[in-house]
Amino acid sequence: MSYKSILVQLDTGAHAHPRLEIALRVAHQFHARLTGLFTTYIPEPHAFFVMAGTASYYAEHERQRSERSAALERLFHAEAARAKVDGRWISAPGYANDVVPPYARLADLVIAGQADPQDPESFIADQFAEHLLMSAGRPVLLVPASGAHAKLGQRVLVAWDGSREATRAIHDAMPFLSHAADVTLLTVNAMRAEPPAWRIPGSDIALTIARHGVKVNVRELSAGDDAAIGDVLLSQAADAGCDMIVMGAYAHSRLHELVLGGATRTVLRSMTVPVLLSH
């Protein structure tokens, strides 16, 4: 099992180039074709045209977008050639939450960036990462907005709670797990108040993973009832020197807004290493 097609979401933000570098390394590792998908925030033209003098602002925005797209496309092709990666470039105009998922569904793995309130250029749509996770149908590797990530997938922390989402994430991450030097499967508060027949012990799913030639360390951790599971995962990953987290993504819709599960919300907000999530 491997990734043969990878899509990386790119924009005019400060983190686009570092994210491209990570995508190129992953594509080279798995001998995959890399698609660079360029998207930016596009203001609604009708909102401007109703105000006098704003039509020129929209035209200027379109011109700048075209220039930045062309510059990033040249960089993409140059870096892909240097890394000996087969690359394809797509510029996708339109609202990112609408135009990105259809392209993402064609890839084995999607690489995108964590939201960064300090970088306005990185904003392309409301709750973009959340919508991508819920609608792509593919595993999404989210790259933190801060820090350098020279290593990726060497030491992996897998979050396990027996759920459908966690199961999907493990199997989606199997190419990384198969190449990792160290894999730790962590269960937090395994003895929660659910019928025992519903529980799938970490040792059972670890055996499934091991059949793929992966050596897995199983850990069970008890945390207080008021402990945020997402914070526990991030803390454990930092303490173990992990360079990737694998976990299921949980959310539901409410009045046109995606409401994330607590652990997913915490990790998306505070991640310090890349996180592979599946829904």
C-alpha positions in Angstrom: 0.0 0.0 0.0 1.3 3.4 -0.9 0.3 6.9 -1.9 0.5 7.3 -5.7 -1.3 10.6 -6.1 -0.9 13.5 -3.6 -2.6 16.9 -3.7 -1.1 20.0 -1.9 -3.3 23.1 -1.3 -1.3 26.2 -2.0 -2.2 29.9 -1.5 -0.4 33.3 -1.2 0.3 32.9 2.5 3.7 32.7 4.1 3.4 29.0 4.8 2.7 27.9 1.2 6.4 27.3 0.3 7.2 25.3 3.4 4.1 23.2 2.8 5.1 22.6 -0.8 8.6 21.4 0.4 6.9 18.9 2.7 4.6 17.7 -0.1 7.6 17.3 -2.4 9.4 15.2 0.2 6.4 13.0 0.7 5.8 12.6 -3.1 9.4 11.7 -3.6 9.3 9.2 -0.7 6.3 7.3 -2.2 7.1 7.9 -5.9 3.8 9.7 -6.2 2.5 12.3 -8.6 2.0 15.7 -6.9 -0.7 18.1 -7.8 -0.4 21.7 -6.7 -3.8 23.2 -6.3 -3.8 27.0 -6.0 -6.6 28.8 -4.3 -7.1 32.2 -2.7 -9.9 34.1 -1.0 -12.1 35.6 -3.7 -14.4 38.4 -2.6 -17.9 38.3 -3.8 -18.0 40.8 -6.7 -21.7 41.8 -6.1 -20.8 43.0 -2.6 -18.4 45.5 -4.2 -20.4 46.6 -7.2 -23.2 47.9 -5.0 -20.8 50.5 -3.6 -19.5 53.2 -5.8 -15.8 53.0 -6.7 -15.2 49.4 -5.5 -15.3 47.7 -8.9 -11.7 48.8 -9.4 -10.7 47.2 -6.1 -12.1 43.9 -7.3 -10.3 44.2 -10.6 -7.0 44.9 -8.8 -7.6 41.9 -6.6 -8.0 39.7 -9.7 -4.8 41.1 -11.2 -2.8 40.4 -8.1 -4.2 36.9 -7.8 -3.2 36.2 -11.3 0.4 37.4 -10.8 0.8 35.5 -7.5 -0.6 32.4 -9.1 1.9 32.6 -12.0 4.8 33.2 -9.6 3.9 30.2 -7.4 3.3 28.0 -10.5 6.9 28.7 -11.7 8.2 27.9 -8.2 6.2 24.7 -8.1 7.5 23.4 -11.4 11.1 24.3 -10.6 11.0 22.7 -7.2 9.2 19.6 -8.6 11.9 19.2 -11.2 14.7 19.6 -8.6 13.0 16.9 -6.4 12.5 14.6 -9.4 8.7 14.6 -8.8 6.1 14.4 -11.5 4.1 17.6 -10.9 0.8 19.0 -12.1 -0.5 22.5 -11.5 -4.1 23.6 -11.2 -5.4 27.1 -10.4 -8.9 26.8 -9.1 -10.9 30.0 -9.0 -14.0 30.1 -6.8 -14.9 29.6 -3.2 -12.3 27.2 -1.7 -14.8 25.2 0.3 -16.6 24.4 -3.0 -13.8 23.9 -5.5 -11.1 22.1 -3.4 -13.0 18.9 -2.3 -13.7 17.6 -5.8 -10.0 17.7 -6.6 -9.1 16.3 -3.2 -11.3 13.2 -3.9 -9.0 12.3 -6.8 -5.9 12.0 -4.5 -4.7 9.3 -2.2 -3.5 12.0 0.3 -4.2 15.7 0.7 -1.8 18.1 2.3 -3.1 21.4 3.6 -2.2 24.0 6.2 -3.4 24.9 9.6 -5.3 28.1 9.9 -3.1 31.1 10.9 -4.9 34.2 12.2 -1.5 36.1 12.0 -1.3 35.5 8.2 -4.3 37.1 6.4 -3.0 35.9 3.0 -3.5 32.3 4.2 -7.2 32.7 4.7 -9.1 31.3 1.8 -12.5 30.3 3.2 -14.4 30.0 6.5 -13.4 26.8 8.4 -11.5 25.6 5.3 -9.6 22.8 7.0 -12.7 21.6 8.8 -14.7 21.5 5.6 -11.9 19.7 3.8 -11.7 17.1 6.5 -15.4 16.4 6.4 -16.0 16.6 2.6 -12.9 15.3 0.9 -13.4 11.6 1.7 -9.6 11.3 1.8 -6.9 11.5 4.5 -5.7 15.0 5.1 -2.2 15.8 6.4 -2.4 19.2 8.1 0.9 21.1 8.5 1.2 23.4 11.5 1.5 27.1 10.8 4.6 27.3 13.0 7.9 25.4 13.3 10.1 23.6 10.9 9.4 20.0 10.1 12.6 18.5 8.6 11.5 15.0 9.6 8.0 13.6 8.9 6.7 10.2 9.8 9.7 8.7 11.5 8.2 8.7 15.0 4.4 8.5 14.9 1.8 8.7 17.6 -1.5 7.0 16.7 -4.6 8.0 18.7 -6.9 5.1 19.3 -10.4 5.0 20.7 -12.0 2.2 18.8 -14.1 4.4 16.6 -14.8 4.3 12.9 -12.9 7.5 12.4 -9.8 6.2 14.2 -9.9 3.0 12.3 -10.1 4.8 9.0 -7.2 7.1 10.0 -5.0 4.1 10.9 -5.5 2.4 7.5 -5.2 5.7 5.6 -1.9 6.3 7.4 -0.5 2.8 6.7 2.1 4.0 4.1 3.6 6.3 6.7 3.4 3.7 9.5 5.1 1.1 7.3 8.1 3.4 6.8 8.2 4.7 10.4 11.1 3.9 12.8 8.8 4.1 15.8 5.0 3.8 16.1 3.2 4.3 19.4 -0.6 3.6 19.7 -2.1 5.5 22.5 -5.4 5.0 24.2 -6.6 7.6 26.6 -9.2 6.6 29.3 -9.8 3.2 27.7 -12.1 2.2 30.6 -14.9 4.7 29.9 -18.5 4.1 30.7 -19.5 2.1 27.6 -20.5 -1.6 27.3 -17.3 -3.8 27.4 -18.4 -5.5 24.3 -18.1 -2.2 22.4 -14.5 -1.7 23.3 -11.7 -2.6 20.9 -8.5 -2.9 22.9 -5.4 -1.1 21.6 -3.6 -4.5 21.5 -6.2 -5.8 19.0 -5.8 -3.0 16.5 -2.0 -3.1 17.1 -2.0 -6.7 15.9 -3.8 -5.6 12.7 -1.2 -3.0 12.1 1.7 -5.4 12.9 0.5 -7.7 10.1 1.7 -4.9 7.7 5.2 -5.3 9.1 4.9 -2.4 11.5 6.3 -2.6 15.0 3.9 -1.0 17.4 4.2 0.1 21.0 0.8 0.1 22.8 0.2 2.5 25.6 -2.9 3.1 27.8 -3.1 6.4 29.7 -5.6 7.5 32.3 -6.4 11.2 32.5 -8.8 13.1 34.7 -12.4 13.5 33.6 -11.8 17.2 33.0 -8.6 16.6 30.9 -8.9 17.7 27.3 -8.0 14.7 25.2 -6.5 16.8 22.5 -4.1 18.4 24.9 -3.1 15.0 26.2 -2.4 13.8 22.7 -0.2 16.9 21.9 1.6 16.6 25.2 2.3 12.9 24.7 3.5 13.5 21.2 5.9 16.2 22.4 7.2 14.1 25.3 7.9 11.2 22.9 9.6 13.4 20.3 7.0 12.4 17.7 7.0 14.1 14.3 3.5 13.1 13.3 0.1 12.3 14.9 -2.5 10.1 13.3 -6.1 10.4 14.5 -9.8 10.3 13.5 -11.6 13.6 12.9 -15.0 14.2 14.4 -17.6 16.8 13.6 -21.3 17.5 12.9 -23.1 20.3 11.1 -25.3 22.8 12.9 -26.9 25.7 11.1 -24.4 25.8 8.2 -21.5 25.6 10.7 -19.2 22.6 11.3 -18.9 21.8 15.0 -15.8 19.8 15.7 -15.3 17.3 18.4 -13.3 18.5 21.4 -10.1 16.6 20.6 -10.2 17.5 16.9 -10.8 21.1 17.7 -7.9 21.3 20.2 -5.5 19.6 17.8 -6.4 21.8 14.8 -5.9 24.9 17.0 -2.8 23.9 18.8 -0.9 21.4 16.7 2.9 21.5 16.8 3.6 18.6 14.4 1.8 17.5 11.2 -1.4 15.6 11.9 -2.9 13.1 9.5 -6.7 13.1 10.0 -9.5 11.0 8.5 -13.2 11.2 8.8 
